[in-house]
Structures are given as C-alpha cells and as structure tokens.
C-alpha cells in the first residue's frame, strides 16, 4: 500500500510540474504576441502622424 502511495505522489508531482511548465509557456507566448501587436499599432500610429503632418505642411505651402 505504501508503494502505491509513493507512486501516486510522484505522479501527482510530475503532473503539477508539467502543468506549470505548459502554463508558463502559454503565458510567455501571449505576452510576446501582445508586445508584437502593441509595437505594430505604435508603428502604424507614428506613420499616420507623419502623413498627417506632411498633409498639414502641404496645406500651408
């Protein structure tokens, strides 16, 4: 009986470690995607600002 208890404990601990690793990988991937998306939005906003400023300069002259 004690042997079975040991194996159940080892299996439970192994499952917890694997689940933690999978969760951390998912969190890291989500953070990477969010950072890439934010950077892309900032680039588009900066480009739109440049175009807007060029249009204003064109209107002035």
C-alpha distance matrix in Angstrom:
0.0 3.8 5.3 5.3 6.4 8.8 10.2 10.8 12.5 14.5 15.5 16.6 18.6 20.1 21.2 22.7 24.6 26.0 27.0 28.8 30.6 31.7 32.9 34.9 36.4 37.6 39.0 40.8 42.3 43.4 45.1 46.8 48.2 49.4 51.1 52.8 53.9 55.3 57.2 58.7 59.9 61.5 63.3 64.6 65.7 67.5 69.2 70.3 71.7 73.7 75.1 76.1 77.8 79.6 80.8 82.1 83.9 85.4 86.6 88.2 90.2
3.8 0.0 3.8 5.4 5.0 6.3 8.8 9.9 10.6 12.4 14.3 15.2 16.5 18.4 19.9 21.1 22.7 24.4 25.6 27.0 28.8 30.3 31.5 33.1 34.8 36.2 37.4 39.1 40.8 42.1 43.4 45.1 46.7 47.9 49.4 51.2 52.5 53.8 55.5 57.2 58.4 59.8 61.6 63.2 64.2 65.8 67.6 68.9 70.1 72.0 73.6 74.6 76.2 78.0 79.4 80.5 82.3 83.9 85.1 86.6 88.6
5.3 3.8 0.0 3.8 5.4 5.2 6.4 8.7 10.0 10.7 12.4 14.3 15.5 16.6 18.4 20.1 21.3 22.7 24.3 25.9 27.3 28.7 30.3 31.8 33.2 34.8 36.3 37.7 39.3 40.8 42.2 43.7 45.3 46.7 48.2 49.8 51.2 52.6 54.2 55.8 57.2 58.7 60.3 61.8 63.1 64.6 66.3 67.7 69.0 70.8 72.3 73.4 75.0 76.8 78.1 79.5 81.1 82.6 84.0 85.5 87.4
5.3 5.4 3.8 0.0 3.8 5.4 5.1 6.1 8.5 9.8 10.4 12.1 14.1 15.2 16.3 18.2 19.9 21.0 22.2 24.2 25.7 26.8 28.3 30.2 31.5 32.8 34.4 36.1 37.4 38.7 40.4 42.0 43.3 44.7 46.4 48.0 49.2 50.7 52.5 53.9 55.2 56.8 58.5 59.8 61.1 62.8 64.4 65.6 67.1 69.0 70.3 71.4 73.2 74.9 76.1 77.5 79.2 80.7 82.0 83.6 85.5
6.4 5.0 5.4 3.8 0.0 3.8 5.5 5.1 6.1 8.6 9.9 10.4 12.2 14.1 15.2 16.4 18.4 20.0 20.9 22.4 24.4 25.7 26.8 28.6 30.3 31.5 32.8 34.6 36.2 37.3 38.8 40.6 42.1 43.2 44.9 46.6 47.8 49.1 51.0 52.6 53.7 55.2 57.0 58.5 59.5 61.2 63.0 64.2 65.5 67.4 68.9 69.9 71.5 73.4 74.7 75.9 77.6 79.2 80.4 82.0 83.9
8.8 6.3 5.2 5.4 3.8 0.0 3.8 5.5 5.1 6.2 8.6 9.8 10.6 12.2 14.2 15.3 16.6 18.4 19.9 21.1 22.7 24.3 25.7 27.1 28.7 30.4 31.6 33.0 34.8 36.2 37.5 39.1 40.8 42.0 43.5 45.2 46.6 47.9 49.5 51.2 52.6 53.9 55.6 57.3 58.4 59.9 61.6 63.0 64.3 66.1 67.7 68.8 70.3 72.1 73.5 74.7 76.4 78.0 79.3 80.8 82.6
10.2 8.8 6.4 5.1 5.5 3.8 0.0 3.8 5.4 5.0 6.0 8.4 9.8 10.4 12.0 14.1 15.3 16.3 18.0 19.8 21.0 22.3 24.0 25.7 26.9 28.4 30.0 31.5 32.9 34.4 36.0 37.4 38.9 40.4 42.0 43.4 44.8 46.4 47.9 49.4 50.9 52.4 54.0 55.5 56.8 58.4 59.9 61.3 62.8 64.5 66.0 67.2 68.8 70.5 71.8 73.2 74.8 76.3 77.7 79.3 81.1
10.8 9.9 8.7 6.1 5.1 5.5 3.8 0.0 3.8 5.5 5.1 6.0 8.5 9.8 10.4 12.2 14.2 15.3 16.2 18.2 20.0 20.9 22.2 24.2 25.7 26.8 28.3 30.2 31.5 32.7 34.4 36.1 37.4 38.7 40.5 42.0 43.2 44.7 46.5 47.9 49.2 50.8 52.5 53.9 55.1 56.8 58.4 59.6 61.1 63.0 64.4 65.4 67.1 68.9 70.1 71.4 73.2 74.7 75.9 77.6 79.5
12.5 10.6 10.0 8.5 6.1 5.1 5.4 3.8 0.0 3.8 5.5 5.1 6.1 8.5 9.8 10.5 12.3 14.3 15.2 16.5 18.4 20.0 21.0 22.6 24.4 25.8 26.9 28.6 30.4 31.5 32.9 34.7 36.3 37.3 38.9 40.7 42.0 43.2 45.0 46.7 47.9 49.3 51.1 52.6 53.7 55.3 57.1 58.4 59.6 61.5 63.1 64.0 65.6 67.5 68.8 70.0 71.7 73.3 74.6 76.1 78.0
14.5 12.4 10.7 9.8 8.6 6.2 5.0 5.5 3.8 0.0 3.8 5.5 5.1 6.1 8.5 9.9 10.6 12.3 14.1 15.3 16.6 18.3 19.9 21.2 22.7 24.4 25.7 27.0 28.7 30.3 31.6 33.0 34.8 36.2 37.5 39.2 40.7 42.0 43.5 45.2 46.7 48.0 49.6 51.3 52.5 54.0 55.7 57.1 58.4 60.1 61.7 62.9 64.4 66.1 67.6 68.9 70.4 72.0 73.4 74.9 76.7
15.5 14.3 12.4 10.4 9.9 8.6 6.0 5.1 5.5 3.8 0.0 3.8 5.5 5.1 6.1 8.6 9.9 10.5 12.1 14.1 15.4 16.4 18.1 19.9 21.1 22.5 24.2 25.7 27.0 28.5 30.2 31.6 33.0 34.5 36.1 37.6 38.9 40.5 42.1 43.5 45.0 46.6 48.1 49.6 50.9 52.5 54.1 55.4 56.9 58.6 60.0 61.2 62.9 64.6 65.9 67.3 69.0 70.4 71.8 73.4 75.2
16.6 15.2 14.3 12.1 10.4 9.8 8.4 6.0 5.1 5.5 3.8 0.0 3.8 5.5 5.1 6.2 8.7 10.0 10.5 12.2 14.3 15.4 16.4 18.3 20.1 21.1 22.4 24.3 25.8 26.9 28.5 30.3 31.6 32.8 34.6 36.3 37.4 38.8 40.6 42.1 43.3 44.9 46.7 48.1 49.2 50.9 52.6 53.8 55.1 57.1 58.5 59.5 61.2 63.0 64.3 65.5 67.3 68.8 70.1 71.6 73.6
18.6 16.5 15.5 14.1 12.2 10.6 9.8 8.5 6.1 5.1 5.5 3.8 0.0 3.8 5.4 5.1 6.3 8.7 9.8 10.6 12.4 14.3 15.3 16.6 18.5 20.1 21.1 22.6 24.5 25.8 27.0 28.7 30.4 31.5 32.9 34.8 36.2 37.4 39.0 40.8 42.1 43.4 45.2 46.8 47.9 49.3 51.2 52.6 53.7 55.6 57.2 58.2 59.7 61.6 63.0 64.2 65.8 67.5 68.8 70.2 72.1
20.1 18.4 16.6 15.2 14.1 12.2 10.4 9.8 8.5 6.1 5.1 5.5 3.8 0.0 3.8 5.4 5.1 6.2 8.5 9.9 10.7 12.3 14.2 15.4 16.7 18.5 20.0 21.2 22.7 24.4 25.8 27.1 28.8 30.3 31.7 33.2 34.8 36.2 37.7 39.2 40.8 42.2 43.7 45.3 46.7 48.1 49.7 51.2 52.6 54.2 55.8 57.0 58.6 60.2 61.7 63.1 64.6 66.1 67.6 69.1 70.8
21.2 19.9 18.4 16.3 15.2 14.2 12.0 10.4 9.8 8.5 6.1 5.1 5.4 3.8 0.0 3.8 5.5 5.2 6.0 8.5 9.9 10.5 12.1 14.2 15.4 16.5 18.2 19.9 21.1 22.5 24.3 25.7 27.0 28.5 30.2 31.7 32.9 34.5 36.2 37.6 38.9 40.6 42.2 43.6 44.9 46.6 48.1 49.4 50.9 52.7 54.1 55.2 56.9 58.6 59.9 61.3 63.0 64.4 65.7 67.4 69.2
22.7 21.1 20.1 18.2 16.4 15.3 14.1 12.2 10.5 9.9 8.6 6.2 5.1 5.4 3.8 0.0 3.8 5.5 5.1 6.1 8.6 9.9 10.5 12.2 14.3 15.4 16.3 18.2 20.0 21.0 22.4 24.3 25.8 26.8 28.4 30.3 31.5 32.7 34.5 36.2 37.4 38.8 40.6 42.1 43.2 44.8 46.6 47.8 49.1 51.0 52.5 53.5 55.1 57.0 58.3 59.5 61.2 62.8 64.1 65.6 67.5
24.6 22.7 21.3 19.9 18.4 16.6 15.3 14.2 12.3 10.6 9.9 8.7 6.3 5.1 5.5 3.8 0.0 3.8 5.5 5.1 6.2 8.7 9.9 10.6 12.4 14.4 15.3 16.5 18.4 20.0 21.1 22.6 24.5 25.7 27.0 28.7 30.3 31.5 33.0 34.8 36.3 37.5 39.1 40.9 42.0 43.4 45.1 46.7 47.9 49.6 51.2 52.4 53.8 55.6 57.1 58.3 59.9 61.5 62.9 64.4 66.2
26.0 24.4 22.7 21.0 20.0 18.4 16.3 15.3 14.3 12.3 10.5 10.0 8.7 6.2 5.2 5.5 3.8 0.0 3.8 5.4 5.1 6.2 8.6 9.9 10.6 12.4 14.2 15.3 16.6 18.4 20.0 21.1 22.7 24.4 25.8 27.1 28.7 30.3 31.7 33.1 34.7 36.3 37.7 39.2 40.7 42.1 43.6 45.1 46.6 48.2 49.7 51.0 52.6 54.2 55.6 57.1 58.6 60.0 61.5 63.1 64.8
27.0 25.6 24.3 22.2 20.9 19.9 18.0 16.2 15.2 14.1 12.1 10.5 9.8 8.5 6.0 5.1 5.5 3.8 0.0 3.8 5.5 5.2 6.1 8.6 9.9 10.6 12.3 14.2 15.4 16.5 18.3 20.0 21.2 22.5 24.4 25.9 27.0 28.5 30.3 31.7 33.0 34.6 36.3 37.7 38.9 40.6 42.2 43.4 44.9 46.8 48.2 49.2 51.0 52.7 53.9 55.3 57.1 58.5 59.8 61.4 63.3
28.8 27.0 25.9 24.2 22.4 21.1 19.8 18.2 16.5 15.3 14.1 12.2 10.6 9.9 8.5 6.1 5.1 5.4 3.8 0.0 3.8 5.5 5.1 6.2 8.6 9.9 10.5 12.2 14.2 15.3 16.4 18.3 20.0 21.0 22.4 24.4 25.7 26.8 28.5 30.3 31.5 32.8 34.7 36.3 37.3 38.8 40.7 42.0 43.2 45.0 46.7 47.7 49.2 51.0 52.4 53.6 55.3 56.9 58.2 59.7 61.6
30.6 28.8 27.3 25.7 24.4 22.7 21.0 20.0 18.4 16.6 15.4 14.3 12.4 10.7 9.9 8.6 6.2 5.1 5.5 3.8 0.0 3.8 5.4 5.1 6.2 8.7 9.9 10.5 12.3 14.2 15.3 16.5 18.4 19.9 21.1 22.6 24.3 25.7 27.0 28.7 30.3 31.6 33.1 34.8 36.2 37.5 39.1 40.7 42.0 43.6 45.2 46.5 48.0 49.6 51.1 52.5 54.0 55.5 57.0 58.5 60.2
31.7 30.3 28.7 26.8 25.7 24.3 22.3 20.9 20.0 18.3 16.4 15.4 14.3 12.3 10.5 9.9 8.7 6.2 5.2 5.5 3.8 0.0 3.8 5.5 5.1 6.3 8.7 10.0 10.7 12.4 14.3 15.4 16.6 18.4 20.1 21.2 22.6 24.4 25.9 27.2 28.7 30.4 31.8 33.2 34.7 36.3 37.7 39.1 40.7 42.4 43.7 45.0 46.7 48.3 49.6 51.1 52.7 54.1 55.5 57.2 58.9
32.9 31.5 30.3 28.3 26.8 25.7 24.0 22.2 21.0 19.9 18.1 16.4 15.3 14.2 12.1 10.5 9.9 8.6 6.1 5.1 5.4 3.8 0.0 3.8 5.4 5.1 6.2 8.6 9.9 10.5 12.3 14.2 15.4 16.4 18.3 20.0 21.0 22.4 24.4 25.8 27.0 28.5 30.4 31.7 32.8 34.6 36.2 37.4 38.8 40.7 42.2 43.2 44.9 46.7 47.9 49.2 51.0 52.5 53.7 55.3 57.2
34.9 33.1 31.8 30.2 28.6 27.1 25.7 24.2 22.6 21.2 19.9 18.3 16.6 15.4 14.2 12.2 10.6 9.9 8.6 6.2 5.1 5.5 3.8 0.0 3.8 5.4 5.0 6.1 8.5 9.8 10.5 12.2 14.2 15.2 16.4 18.3 19.9 20.9 22.5 24.3 25.7 26.9 28.6 30.3 31.4 32.8 34.6 36.1 37.3 39.0 40.7 41.8 43.2 45.0 46.5 47.7 49.3 50.9 52.3 53.8 55.6
36.4 34.8 33.2 31.5 30.3 28.7 26.9 25.7 24.4 22.7 21.1 20.1 18.5 16.7 15.4 14.3 12.4 10.6 9.9 8.6 6.2 5.1 5.4 3.8 0.0 3.8 5.5 5.1 6.2 8.6 9.9 10.5 12.3 14.2 15.4 16.5 18.3 19.9 21.2 22.6 24.4 25.8 27.1 28.8 30.3 31.6 33.1 34.7 36.2 37.7 39.2 40.6 42.1 43.6 45.1 46.6 48.1 49.5 51.1 52.7 54.3
37.6 36.2 34.8 32.8 31.5 30.4 28.4 26.8 25.8 24.4 22.5 21.1 20.1 18.5 16.5 15.4 14.4 12.4 10.6 9.9 8.7 6.3 5.1 5.4 3.8 0.0 3.8 5.5 5.1 6.1 8.6 9.9 10.6 12.2 14.2 15.4 16.4 18.2 20.0 21.1 22.5 24.3 25.8 27.1 28.5 30.2 31.7 32.9 34.5 36.3 37.6 38.8 40.6 42.2 43.4 44.9 46.6 47.9 49.3 51.0 52.8
39.0 37.4 36.3 34.4 32.8 31.6 30.0 28.3 26.9 25.7 24.2 22.4 21.1 20.0 18.2 16.3 15.3 14.2 12.3 10.5 9.9 8.7 6.2 5.0 5.5 3.8 0.0 3.8 5.4 5.1 6.2 8.6 9.9 10.5 12.3 14.3 15.3 16.4 18.3 20.0 21.1 22.5 24.4 25.8 26.8 28.5 30.3 31.5 32.8 34.7 36.2 37.2 38.8 40.7 42.0 43.2 44.9 46.5 47.8 49.3 51.2
40.8 39.1 37.7 36.1 34.6 33.0 31.5 30.2 28.6 27.0 25.7 24.3 22.6 21.2 19.9 18.2 16.5 15.3 14.2 12.2 10.5 10.0 8.6 6.1 5.1 5.5 3.8 0.0 3.8 5.5 5.1 6.2 8.7 9.9 10.5 12.3 14.2 15.3 16.5 18.4 20.0 21.1 22.6 24.5 25.7 26.9 28.7 30.3 31.5 33.1 34.8 36.1 37.4 39.1 40.7 42.0 43.4 45.0 46.6 48.0 49.7
42.3 40.8 39.3 37.4 36.2 34.8 32.9 31.5 30.4 28.7 27.0 25.8 24.5 22.7 21.1 20.0 18.4 16.6 15.4 14.2 12.3 10.7 9.9 8.5 6.2 5.1 5.4 3.8 0.0 3.8 5.4 5.1 6.2 8.6 9.9 10.6 12.2 14.2 15.4 16.6 18.4 20.0 21.2 22.7 24.3 25.8 27.1 28.7 30.3 31.8 33.1 34.6 36.2 37.7 39.1 40.7 42.2 43.5 45.1 46.7 48.3
43.4 42.1 40.8 38.7 37.3 36.2 34.4 32.7 31.5 30.3 28.5 26.9 25.8 24.4 22.5 21.0 20.0 18.4 16.5 15.3 14.2 12.4 10.5 9.8 8.6 6.1 5.1 5.5 3.8 0.0 3.8 5.4 5.1 6.1 8.6 9.9 10.5 12.2 14.2 15.4 16.5 18.3 20.0 21.2 22.4 24.3 25.8 26.9 28.5 30.4 31.6 32.7 34.6 36.2 37.4 38.8 40.6 42.0 43.3 45.0 46.8
45.1 43.4 42.2 40.4 38.8 37.5 36.0 34.4 32.9 31.6 30.2 28.5 27.0 25.8 24.3 22.4 21.1 20.0 18.3 16.4 15.3 14.3 12.3 10.5 9.9 8.6 6.2 5.1 5.4 3.8 0.0 3.8 5.5 5.1 6.1 8.6 9.8 10.5 12.2 14.2 15.3 16.4 18.4 20.0 21.0 22.4 24.3 25.7 26.8 28.6 30.3 31.3 32.8 34.6 36.1 37.3 38.9 40.5 41.9 43.3 45.2
46.8 45.1 43.7 42.0 40.6 39.1 37.4 36.1 34.7 33.0 31.6 30.3 28.7 27.1 25.7 24.3 22.6 21.1 20.0 18.3 16.5 15.4 14.2 12.2 10.5 9.9 8.6 6.2 5.1 5.4 3.8 0.0 3.8 5.4 5.1 6.2 8.6 9.9 10.6 12.4 14.3 15.4 16.6 18.5 20.0 21.1 22.6 24.4 25.8 27.2 28.8 30.2 31.7 33.1 34.8 36.2 37.6 39.1 40.7 42.2 43.8
48.2 46.7 45.3 43.3 42.1 40.8 38.9 37.4 36.3 34.8 33.0 31.6 30.4 28.8 27.0 25.8 24.5 22.7 21.2 20.0 18.4 16.6 15.4 14.2 12.3 10.6 9.9 8.7 6.2 5.1 5.5 3.8 0.0 3.8 5.5 5.1 6.1 8.5 9.9 10.6 12.3 14.2 15.4 16.6 18.3 20.0 21.1 22.5 24.3 25.9 27.1 28.5 30.3 31.7 33.0 34.6 36.2 37.5 39.0 40.7 42.4
49.4 47.9 46.7 44.7 43.2 42.0 40.4 38.7 37.3 36.2 34.5 32.8 31.5 30.3 28.5 26.8 25.7 24.4 22.5 21.0 19.9 18.4 16.4 15.2 14.2 12.2 10.5 9.9 8.6 6.1 5.1 5.4 3.8 0.0 3.8 5.5 5.1 6.1 8.6 9.9 10.6 12.2 14.3 15.4 16.4 18.3 20.0 21.0 22.4 24.4 25.8 26.7 28.5 30.3 31.5 32.8 34.6 36.0 37.3 38.9 40.8
51.1 49.4 48.2 46.4 44.9 43.5 42.0 40.5 38.9 37.5 36.1 34.6 32.9 31.7 30.2 28.4 27.0 25.8 24.4 22.4 21.1 20.1 18.3 16.4 15.4 14.2 12.3 10.5 9.9 8.6 6.1 5.1 5.5 3.8 0.0 3.8 5.5 5.1 6.1 8.6 9.9 10.6 12.3 14.3 15.3 16.4 18.4 20.0 21.0 22.6 24.4 25.6 26.9 28.6 30.3 31.5 32.9 34.6 36.1 37.5 39.2
52.8 51.2 49.8 48.0 46.6 45.2 43.4 42.0 40.7 39.2 37.6 36.3 34.8 33.2 31.7 30.3 28.7 27.1 25.9 24.4 22.6 21.2 20.0 18.3 16.5 15.4 14.3 12.3 10.6 9.9 8.6 6.2 5.1 5.5 3.8 0.0 3.8 5.5 5.1 6.2 8.7 9.9 10.6 12.4 14.3 15.4 16.6 18.4 20.0 21.2 22.7 24.3 25.8 27.1 28.7 30.3 31.7 33.0 34.7 36.3 37.8
53.9 52.5 51.2 49.2 47.8 46.6 44.8 43.2 42.0 40.7 38.9 37.4 36.2 34.8 32.9 31.5 30.3 28.7 27.0 25.7 24.3 22.6 21.0 19.9 18.3 16.4 15.3 14.2 12.2 10.5 9.8 8.6 6.1 5.1 5.5 3.8 0.0 3.8 5.4 5.1 6.2 8.6 9.9 10.7 12.3 14.3 15.4 16.5 18.4 20.1 21.2 22.4 24.4 25.8 27.0 28.6 30.3 31.5 32.9 34.8 36.5
55.3 53.8 52.6 50.7 49.1 47.9 46.4 44.7 43.2 42.0 40.5 38.8 37.4 36.2 34.5 32.7 31.5 30.3 28.5 26.8 25.7 24.4 22.4 20.9 19.9 18.2 16.4 15.3 14.2 12.2 10.5 9.9 8.5 6.1 5.1 5.5 3.8 0.0 3.8 5.4 5.1 6.2 8.7 10.0 10.5 12.3 14.2 15.3 16.4 18.4 20.0 20.9 22.5 24.4 25.7 26.8 28.6 30.2 31.4 32.9 34.8
57.2 55.5 54.2 52.5 51.0 49.5 47.9 46.5 45.0 43.5 42.1 40.6 39.0 37.7 36.2 34.5 33.0 31.7 30.3 28.5 27.0 25.9 24.4 22.5 21.2 20.0 18.3 16.5 15.4 14.2 12.2 10.6 9.9 8.6 6.1 5.1 5.4 3.8 0.0 3.8 5.5 5.1 6.2 8.7 9.8 10.5 12.3 14.2 15.2 16.6 18.4 19.8 21.0 22.6 24.3 25.7 27.0 28.6 30.2 31.6 33.2
58.7 57.2 55.8 53.9 52.6 51.2 49.4 47.9 46.7 45.2 43.5 42.1 40.8 39.2 37.6 36.2 34.8 33.1 31.7 30.3 28.7 27.2 25.8 24.3 22.6 21.1 20.0 18.4 16.6 15.4 14.2 12.4 10.6 9.9 8.6 6.2 5.1 5.4 3.8 0.0 3.8 5.4 5.1 6.3 8.6 9.9 10.6 12.3 14.2 15.4 16.6 18.3 20.0 21.2 22.6 24.4 25.8 27.0 28.6 30.4 31.9
59.9 58.4 57.2 55.2 53.7 52.6 50.9 49.2 47.9 46.7 45.0 43.3 42.1 40.8 38.9 37.4 36.3 34.7 33.0 31.5 30.3 28.7 27.0 25.7 24.4 22.5 21.1 20.0 18.4 16.5 15.3 14.3 12.3 10.6 9.9 8.7 6.2 5.1 5.5 3.8 0.0 3.8 5.4 5.1 6.1 8.6 9.8 10.5 12.2 14.3 15.3 16.3 18.3 19.9 20.9 22.4 24.3 25.6 26.8 28.6 30.4
61.5 59.8 58.7 56.8 55.2 53.9 52.4 50.8 49.3 48.0 46.6 44.9 43.4 42.2 40.6 38.8 37.5 36.3 34.6 32.8 31.6 30.4 28.5 26.9 25.8 24.3 22.5 21.1 20.0 18.3 16.4 15.4 14.2 12.2 10.6 9.9 8.6 6.2 5.1 5.4 3.8 0.0 3.8 5.5 5.0 6.1 8.5 9.8 10.4 12.3 14.2 15.1 16.4 18.3 19.8 20.9 22.5 24.2 25.6 26.9 28.8
63.3 61.6 60.3 58.5 57.0 55.6 54.0 52.5 51.1 49.6 48.1 46.7 45.2 43.7 42.2 40.6 39.1 37.7 36.3 34.7 33.1 31.8 30.4 28.6 27.1 25.8 24.4 22.6 21.2 20.0 18.4 16.6 15.4 14.3 12.3 10.6 9.9 8.7 6.2 5.1 5.4 3.8 0.0 3.8 5.4 5.1 6.1 8.6 9.8 10.6 12.4 14.1 15.3 16.5 18.4 20.0 21.1 22.5 24.4 25.8 27.2
64.6 63.2 61.8 59.8 58.5 57.3 55.5 53.9 52.6 51.3 49.6 48.1 46.8 45.3 43.6 42.1 40.9 39.2 37.7 36.3 34.8 33.2 31.7 30.3 28.8 27.1 25.8 24.5 22.7 21.2 20.0 18.5 16.6 15.4 14.3 12.4 10.7 10.0 8.7 6.3 5.1 5.5 3.8 0.0 3.8 5.5 5.0 6.1 8.6 9.9 10.5 12.1 14.2 15.3 16.4 18.3 19.9 20.9 22.5 24.4 25.9
65.7 64.2 63.1 61.1 59.5 58.4 56.8 55.1 53.7 52.5 50.9 49.2 47.9 46.7 44.9 43.2 42.0 40.7 38.9 37.3 36.2 34.7 32.8 31.4 30.3 28.5 26.8 25.7 24.3 22.4 21.0 20.0 18.3 16.4 15.3 14.3 12.3 10.5 9.8 8.6 6.1 5.0 5.4 3.8 0.0 3.8 5.4 5.1 6.1 8.7 9.9 10.4 12.2 14.2 15.2 16.4 18.3 19.8 20.9 22.6 24.5
67.5 65.8 64.6 62.8 61.2 59.9 58.4 56.8 55.3 54.0 52.5 50.9 49.3 48.1 46.6 44.8 43.4 42.1 40.6 38.8 37.5 36.3 34.6 32.8 31.6 30.2 28.5 26.9 25.8 24.3 22.4 21.1 20.0 18.3 16.4 15.4 14.3 12.3 10.5 9.9 8.6 6.1 5.1 5.5 3.8 0.0 3.8 5.4 5.0 6.3 8.7 9.8 10.6 12.3 14.2 15.3 16.5 18.3 19.9 21.1 22.8
69.2 67.6 66.3 64.4 63.0 61.6 59.9 58.4 57.1 55.7 54.1 52.6 51.2 49.7 48.1 46.6 45.1 43.6 42.2 40.7 39.1 37.7 36.2 34.6 33.1 31.7 30.3 28.7 27.1 25.8 24.3 22.6 21.1 20.0 18.4 16.6 15.4 14.2 12.3 10.6 9.8 8.5 6.1 5.0 5.4 3.8 0.0 3.8 5.4 5.1 6.3 8.6 9.9 10.6 12.4 14.3 15.4 16.5 18.4 20.1 21.3
70.3 68.9 67.7 65.6 64.2 63.0 61.3 59.6 58.4 57.1 55.4 53.8 52.6 51.2 49.4 47.8 46.7 45.1 43.4 42.0 40.7 39.1 37.4 36.1 34.7 32.9 31.5 30.3 28.7 26.9 25.7 24.4 22.5 21.0 20.0 18.4 16.5 15.3 14.2 12.3 10.5 9.8 8.6 6.1 5.1 5.4 3.8 0.0 3.8 5.4 5.1 6.1 8.6 9.8 10.5 12.3 14.2 15.1 16.4 18.4 20.1
71.7 70.1 69.0 67.1 65.5 64.3 62.8 61.1 59.6 58.4 56.9 55.1 53.7 52.6 50.9 49.1 47.9 46.6 44.9 43.2 42.0 40.7 38.8 37.3 36.2 34.5 32.8 31.5 30.3 28.5 26.8 25.8 24.3 22.4 21.0 20.0 18.4 16.4 15.2 14.2 12.2 10.4 9.8 8.6 6.1 5.0 5.4 3.8 0.0 3.8 5.4 5.0 6.1 8.5 9.8 10.5 12.2 14.1 15.2 16.5 18.5
73.7 72.0 70.8 69.0 67.4 66.1 64.5 63.0 61.5 60.1 58.6 57.1 55.6 54.2 52.7 51.0 49.6 48.2 46.8 45.0 43.6 42.4 40.7 39.0 37.7 36.3 34.7 33.1 31.8 30.4 28.6 27.2 25.9 24.4 22.6 21.2 20.1 18.4 16.6 15.4 14.3 12.3 10.6 9.9 8.7 6.3 5.1 5.4 3.8 0.0 3.8 5.4 5.1 6.1 8.6 9.9 10.5 12.2 14.2 15.3 16.6
75.1 73.6 72.3 70.3 68.9 67.7 66.0 64.4 63.1 61.7 60.0 58.5 57.2 55.8 54.1 52.5 51.2 49.7 48.2 46.7 45.2 43.7 42.2 40.7 39.2 37.6 36.2 34.8 33.1 31.6 30.3 28.8 27.1 25.8 24.4 22.7 21.2 20.0 18.4 16.6 15.3 14.2 12.4 10.5 9.9 8.7 6.3 5.1 5.4 3.8 0.0 3.8 5.5 5.1 6.2 8.7 9.9 10.4 12.3 14.3 15.5
76.1 74.6 73.4 71.4 69.9 68.8 67.2 65.4 64.0 62.9 61.2 59.5 58.2 57.0 55.2 53.5 52.4 51.0 49.2 47.7 46.5 45.0 43.2 41.8 40.6 38.8 37.2 36.1 34.6 32.7 31.3 30.2 28.5 26.7 25.6 24.3 22.4 20.9 19.8 18.3 16.3 15.1 14.1 12.1 10.4 9.8 8.6 6.1 5.0 5.4 3.8 0.0 3.8 5.4 5.1 6.3 8.7 9.8 10.6 12.5 14.5
77.8 76.2 75.0 73.2 71.5 70.3 68.8 67.1 65.6 64.4 62.9 61.2 59.7 58.6 56.9 55.1 53.8 52.6 51.0 49.2 48.0 46.7 44.9 43.2 42.1 40.6 38.8 37.4 36.2 34.6 32.8 31.7 30.3 28.5 26.9 25.8 24.4 22.5 21.0 20.0 18.3 16.4 15.3 14.2 12.2 10.6 9.9 8.6 6.1 5.1 5.5 3.8 0.0 3.8 5.3 5.0 6.2 8.5 9.8 10.6 12.5
79.6 78.0 76.8 74.9 73.4 72.1 70.5 68.9 67.5 66.1 64.6 63.0 61.6 60.2 58.6 57.0 55.6 54.2 52.7 51.0 49.6 48.3 46.7 45.0 43.6 42.2 40.7 39.1 37.7 36.2 34.6 33.1 31.7 30.3 28.6 27.1 25.8 24.4 22.6 21.2 19.9 18.3 16.5 15.3 14.2 12.3 10.6 9.8 8.5 6.1 5.1 5.4 3.8 0.0 3.8 5.4 5.1 6.1 8.6 9.9 10.7
80.8 79.4 78.1 76.1 74.7 73.5 71.8 70.1 68.8 67.6 65.9 64.3 63.0 61.7 59.9 58.3 57.1 55.6 53.9 52.4 51.1 49.6 47.9 46.5 45.1 43.4 42.0 40.7 39.1 37.4 36.1 34.8 33.0 31.5 30.3 28.7 27.0 25.7 24.3 22.6 20.9 19.8 18.4 16.4 15.2 14.2 12.4 10.5 9.8 8.6 6.2 5.1 5.3 3.8 0.0 3.8 5.4 5.0 6.2 8.6 10.0
82.1 80.5 79.5 77.5 75.9 74.7 73.2 71.4 70.0 68.9 67.3 65.5 64.2 63.1 61.3 59.5 58.3 57.1 55.3 53.6 52.5 51.1 49.2 47.7 46.6 44.9 43.2 42.0 40.7 38.8 37.3 36.2 34.6 32.8 31.5 30.3 28.6 26.8 25.7 24.4 22.4 20.9 20.0 18.3 16.4 15.3 14.3 12.3 10.5 9.9 8.7 6.3 5.0 5.4 3.8 0.0 3.8 5.4 5.0 6.3 8.8
83.9 82.3 81.1 79.2 77.6 76.4 74.8 73.2 71.7 70.4 69.0 67.3 65.8 64.6 63.0 61.2 59.9 58.6 57.1 55.3 54.0 52.7 51.0 49.3 48.1 46.6 44.9 43.4 42.2 40.6 38.9 37.6 36.2 34.6 32.9 31.7 30.3 28.6 27.0 25.8 24.3 22.5 21.1 19.9 18.3 16.5 15.4 14.2 12.2 10.5 9.9 8.7 6.2 5.1 5.4 3.8 0.0 3.8 5.4 5.1 6.4
85.4 83.9 82.6 80.7 79.2 78.0 76.3 74.7 73.3 72.0 70.4 68.8 67.5 66.1 64.4 62.8 61.5 60.0 58.5 56.9 55.5 54.1 52.5 50.9 49.5 47.9 46.5 45.0 43.5 42.0 40.5 39.1 37.5 36.0 34.6 33.0 31.5 30.2 28.6 27.0 25.6 24.2 22.5 20.9 19.8 18.3 16.5 15.1 14.1 12.2 10.4 9.8 8.5 6.1 5.0 5.4 3.8 0.0 3.8 5.4 5.4
86.6 85.1 84.0 82.0 80.4 79.3 77.7 75.9 74.6 73.4 71.8 70.1 68.8 67.6 65.7 64.1 62.9 61.5 59.8 58.2 57.0 55.5 53.7 52.3 51.1 49.3 47.8 46.6 45.1 43.3 41.9 40.7 39.0 37.3 36.1 34.7 32.9 31.4 30.2 28.6 26.8 25.6 24.4 22.5 20.9 19.9 18.4 16.4 15.2 14.2 12.3 10.6 9.8 8.6 6.2 5.0 5.4 3.8 0.0 3.8 5.6
88.2 86.6 85.5 83.6 82.0 80.8 79.3 77.6 76.1 74.9 73.4 71.6 70.2 69.1 67.4 65.6 64.4 63.1 61.4 59.7 58.5 57.2 55.3 53.8 52.7 51.0 49.3 48.0 46.7 45.0 43.3 42.2 40.7 38.9 37.5 36.3 34.8 32.9 31.6 30.4 28.6 26.9 25.8 24.4 22.6 21.1 20.1 18.4 16.5 15.3 14.3 12.5 10.6 9.9 8.6 6.3 5.1 5.4 3.8 0.0 3.8
90.2 88.6 87.4 85.5 83.9 82.6 81.1 79.5 78.0 76.7 75.2 73.6 72.1 70.8 69.2 67.5 66.2 64.8 63.3 61.6 60.2 58.9 57.2 55.6 54.3 52.8 51.2 49.7 48.3 46.8 45.2 43.8 42.4 40.8 39.2 37.8 36.5 34.8 33.2 31.9 30.4 28.8 27.2 25.9 24.5 22.8 21.3 20.1 18.5 16.6 15.5 14.5 12.5 10.7 10.0 8.8 6.4 5.4 5.6 3.8 0.0
